[in-house]
Amino acid sequence: EFGNSMAELNNGNLYDGVDGDFDVLFVADPSQSWYQKDSQGGFQGFQEYQTRIRAASKPYEKVSMVGDSMGGSAALLFSHLATDSVVAFSPQVDLGQDIHHVSRDDMTINQCQSFQNRLVESVREATTSRKHAVHITIHRGIDEMDVWHTNELLTCLYGDTHRKNNKRNSVQVVEHTKCTHHQIAVYLKRQGTLLSKLSQGLFTT
């Protein structure tokens, strides 16, 4: 969903405040393991992807993350490597509880819990950094599991009071009530608002 959208943003179609062009790095997980499996088939993927992303982004002063679904999870998982902003669409947080969107039987309960712990740690590190606190925006519809995932993340970060203090949180959840399914990025693109949501999340936070 983001190839053409990022190209349009790069051309300055929606936002005039970007200082020159920006580069885009697409990070895919061919094993579809939520970036947990490494190139040798083991479950050291986080360390491997972290090393590669850190090396690729090192020359840049401003680094942002964008992703949808599993990619949205990755944007949060590696949010500690961002320096500016993160925009995630319908990310998964608790892999062990989601049988609808997470279809892997080779990830143990401990591995799923380790994934969630690391994701929460990354988000907390990103949003509390004294050097460059990162603003995180999560877009989702009203799909039951998508609501579960974002509530689980906010509860881990802010406790049970997160719903009362959402406007003060560094992680903002934007709910699109007319989207009843998981594919929020597809929905926003069809509505003609995906570009503006990306622009707002990446450049105007």
Salt bridges, closest charged atoms under 4 A:
GLU1 OE1 - LYS189 NZ 3.75
GLU48 OE2 - ARG52 NH2 3.71
ASP98 OD2 - HIS101 ND1 3.04
ASP98 OD2 - HIS149 NE2 2.66
ASP106 OD2 - LYS37 NZ 3.96
ASP106 OD2 - ARG104 NH2 2.72
GLU121 OE2 - ARG118 NH1 3.64
GLU125 OE1 - ARG118 NH2 3.74
ASP143 OD2 - HIS101 NE2 3.85
ASP146 OD1 - HIS101 ND1 3.92
ASP146 OD1 - HIS182 ND1 2.88
GLU175 OE2 - ARG140 NH1 2.67
